[in-house]
């Protein structure tokens, strides 16, 4: 199903209409020939068929190739945004959880899994499952900022190539970016409001993370047919 949708997207709606008209006119021409009908009508139909064929050769085929290349570009960026989500959720797990089940590294968790890991995650323990330089101090704020910067760069690239045709995709990515910004602020506020000697359980973030996971799953669905 995804292959069909991708093919129809690449050739464009106007080309689909013209191809259907081409088939229709071809049928009409065949009927006229069988019935030995009006020569003028047959010539008109043949002219229409010729015009549509020229349009397909000169416009539809080049555009199909262009859109196919664009799909490859956009798809790679979508995968990178999803990987940013994987990186965020990966840090919600403890090292023991990852050791017991390495599959969590490359998956967006379900709502039930998120509720479970939020009960066990203490935000006083800094995340470590991400790349940082020797001069950087690992922290949740640093992790969120790195993810936000990556997603923002990817959105900019997608906007440059996608245009209005993929506006729904851009909106999903932008919503993800805004939600991570909100999560970053909430975590910062919670850490600042509670004494440093007191644990900061992630339960207060459970609903936000579940909604964020739903947005990433929507992005995964978009990626499957593109």
C-alpha positions as CSV (number, residue, x, y, z in Angstrom):
1,X,0.0,0.0,0.0
2,X,2.8,2.4,0.9
3,X,4.5,1.7,-2.5
4,X,1.3,2.6,-4.3
5,X,0.8,5.8,-2.3
6,X,4.4,6.8,-2.9
7,X,4.1,6.2,-6.7
8,X,0.9,8.2,-6.9
9,X,2.5,11.1,-4.9
10,X,5.5,11.1,-7.2
11,X,3.6,11.4,-10.5
12,X,1.1,14.0,-9.1
13,X,-2.7,14.4,-9.2
14,X,-2.8,16.2,-12.5
15,X,-0.8,13.5,-14.2
16,X,-3.2,10.8,-12.8
17,X,-6.2,12.7,-14.2
18,X,-4.5,13.0,-17.6
19,X,-3.5,9.3,-17.7
20,X,-7.1,8.4,-16.9
21,X,-8.3,10.7,-19.8
22,X,-5.7,9.1,-22.0
23,X,-7.2,5.7,-21.3
24,X,-10.7,7.1,-21.8
25,X,-9.9,8.7,-25.2
26,X,-8.1,5.6,-26.3
27,X,-11.3,3.6,-25.6
28,X,-13.3,6.2,-27.5
29,X,-11.0,6.0,-30.5
30,X,-11.3,2.2,-30.5
31,X,-15.1,2.3,-30.3
32,X,-15.2,4.9,-33.2
33,X,-12.9,2.7,-35.3
34,X,-15.1,-0.4,-34.6
35,X,-18.2,1.4,-35.4
36,X,-16.7,3.1,-38.5
37,X,-18.0,6.4,-37.1
38,X,-17.2,10.1,-37.5
39,X,-13.7,10.6,-38.9
40,X,-13.5,14.2,-37.4
41,X,-14.4,12.8,-33.9
42,X,-11.7,10.2,-34.2
43,X,-9.1,12.8,-35.3
44,X,-10.0,15.0,-32.4
45,X,-9.6,12.1,-29.9
46,X,-6.3,11.2,-31.5
47,X,-5.1,14.8,-31.1
48,X,-6.1,14.7,-27.4
49,X,-4.3,11.4,-26.9
50,X,-1.2,12.8,-28.6
51,X,-1.2,15.9,-26.4
52,X,-1.5,13.8,-23.3
53,X,1.3,11.5,-24.3
54,X,3.5,14.5,-25.0
55,X,2.6,15.9,-21.5
56,X,3.5,12.6,-19.8
57,X,6.8,12.4,-21.6
58,X,7.9,16.0,-21.1
59,X,6.4,16.8,-17.7
60,X,5.2,13.7,-15.7
61,X,8.3,11.5,-16.2
62,X,10.8,14.3,-15.2
63,X,8.7,15.3,-12.3
64,X,8.3,11.7,-11.1
65,X,12.1,11.4,-11.0
66,X,12.4,14.7,-9.2
67,X,9.8,13.9,-6.6
68,X,11.3,10.4,-6.1
69,X,14.7,12.0,-5.3
70,X,12.9,14.5,-3.0
71,X,11.2,11.6,-1.2
72,X,14.6,10.0,-0.6
73,X,16.0,13.3,0.9
74,X,13.0,13.8,3.1
75,X,12.9,10.2,4.2
76,X,16.5,10.4,5.4
77,X,15.6,13.5,7.5
78,X,12.6,11.9,9.0
79,X,14.7,8.9,10.1
80,X,17.1,11.4,11.7
81,X,14.3,13.1,13.6
82,X,13.0,9.7,14.8
83,X,16.6,8.8,15.9
84,X,16.6,12.0,18.0
85,X,13.4,10.7,19.7
86,X,15.1,7.3,20.3
87,X,18.1,9.1,21.8
88,X,15.8,11.0,24.2
89,X,13.8,7.9,25.3
90,X,17.0,5.8,25.5
91,X,18.2,8.1,28.3
92,X,15.0,7.6,30.2
93,X,16.0,4.0,30.8
94,X,18.6,3.0,33.3
95,X,21.8,1.3,32.2
96,X,20.5,-2.0,33.7
97,X,17.3,-1.8,31.7
98,X,19.3,-1.3,28.5
99,X,21.6,-4.1,29.4
100,X,18.7,-6.5,30.0
101,X,16.9,-5.5,26.8
102,X,19.0,-3.8,24.1
103,X,15.9,-3.4,21.8
104,X,14.8,-0.4,23.8
105,X,17.7,1.6,22.2
106,X,16.1,1.8,18.8
107,X,12.4,1.9,19.7
108,X,9.8,4.5,20.7
109,X,8.3,3.1,23.9
110,X,4.6,2.4,24.3
111,X,2.5,4.4,26.9
112,X,2.7,1.5,29.3
113,X,6.5,1.4,29.0
114,X,6.8,5.1,29.5
115,X,4.6,4.9,32.7
116,X,7.0,2.2,33.9
117,X,10.2,4.0,33.2
118,X,8.9,7.3,34.6
119,X,8.4,5.5,38.0
120,X,12.1,4.5,38.0
121,X,13.8,7.5,36.5
122,X,15.3,10.0,38.8
123,X,16.2,13.3,37.1
124,X,18.9,13.9,39.7
125,X,20.9,11.2,37.8
126,X,22.3,12.8,34.7
127,X,21.8,11.1,31.3
128,X,24.9,9.6,29.8
129,X,23.7,7.7,26.7
130,X,24.5,10.5,24.2
131,X,27.6,12.1,22.8
132,X,29.2,15.1,24.5
133,X,32.6,16.7,24.3
134,X,35.3,16.7,27.0
135,X,34.5,20.3,27.9
136,X,30.8,19.6,28.3
137,X,29.1,18.6,31.6
138,X,26.4,16.0,31.0
139,X,23.0,17.2,32.0
140,X,19.4,16.9,31.0
141,X,19.4,20.4,29.7
142,X,22.4,19.7,27.5
143,X,20.7,16.5,26.2
144,X,17.5,18.4,25.3
145,X,19.4,21.3,23.7
146,X,21.4,18.9,21.5
147,X,18.2,17.1,20.4
148,X,16.4,20.4,19.8
149,X,19.3,21.7,17.7
150,X,19.4,18.6,15.6
151,X,15.7,18.6,15.0
152,X,15.7,22.3,14.2
153,X,18.4,21.8,11.6
154,X,16.5,18.9,10.1
155,X,13.3,20.9,9.9
156,X,15.1,23.7,8.1
157,X,16.5,21.3,5.5
158,X,13.0,19.7,5.0
159,X,11.4,23.1,4.6
160,X,13.9,24.0,1.9
161,X,13.1,21.0,-0.2
162,X,9.6,19.9,0.8
163,X,7.6,23.2,0.3
164,X,3.9,23.3,0.7
165,X,3.3,19.7,-0.5
166,X,4.6,18.3,2.8
167,X,3.3,20.9,5.1
168,X,1.7,18.3,7.4
169,X,5.1,16.6,7.8
170,X,6.7,19.9,8.7
171,X,3.9,20.6,11.3
172,X,4.5,17.2,13.0
173,X,8.2,17.9,13.3
174,X,7.6,21.4,14.6
175,X,5.1,20.1,17.2
176,X,7.8,17.6,18.3
177,X,10.3,20.4,18.6
178,X,7.9,22.5,20.7
179,X,7.0,19.7,23.0
180,X,10.7,18.8,23.7
181,X,11.2,22.5,24.5
182,X,8.3,22.4,27.0
183,X,9.8,19.2,28.5
184,X,13.2,20.8,28.9
185,X,11.6,23.8,30.7
186,X,9.5,21.5,33.0
187,X,12.5,19.4,34.0
188,X,14.6,22.5,34.7
189,X,11.9,24.0,36.8
190,X,11.4,20.8,38.8
191,X,15.1,20.4,39.4
192,X,15.4,24.0,40.6
193,X,12.3,23.8,42.8
194,X,13.4,20.7,44.8
195,X,16.4,20.5,47.1
196,X,19.4,18.8,45.6
197,X,19.4,16.1,48.2
198,X,15.8,15.1,47.2
199,X,15.1,12.7,44.3
200,X,13.1,14.1,41.3
201,X,10.9,11.3,40.0
202,X,9.9,11.5,36.4
203,X,6.2,10.8,37.0
204,X,5.4,14.5,36.5
205,X,6.6,14.1,32.9
206,X,4.7,10.9,32.1
207,X,1.9,12.5,30.1
208,X,4.2,14.8,28.2
209,X,6.4,11.9,27.2
210,X,3.4,9.7,26.2
211,X,2.2,12.5,23.9
212,X,5.7,13.0,22.5
213,X,5.9,9.3,21.8
214,X,2.6,9.5,19.9
215,X,4.0,12.3,17.8
216,X,7.1,10.2,16.9
217,X,4.9,7.2,16.0
218,X,2.9,9.5,13.7
219,X,6.2,10.4,12.1
220,X,7.1,6.7,11.8
221,X,3.8,6.1,10.0
222,X,4.5,9.0,7.6
223,X,8.0,7.5,7.0
224,X,6.6,4.1,6.1
225,X,4.7,5.2,3.0
226,X,7.0,8.0,1.9
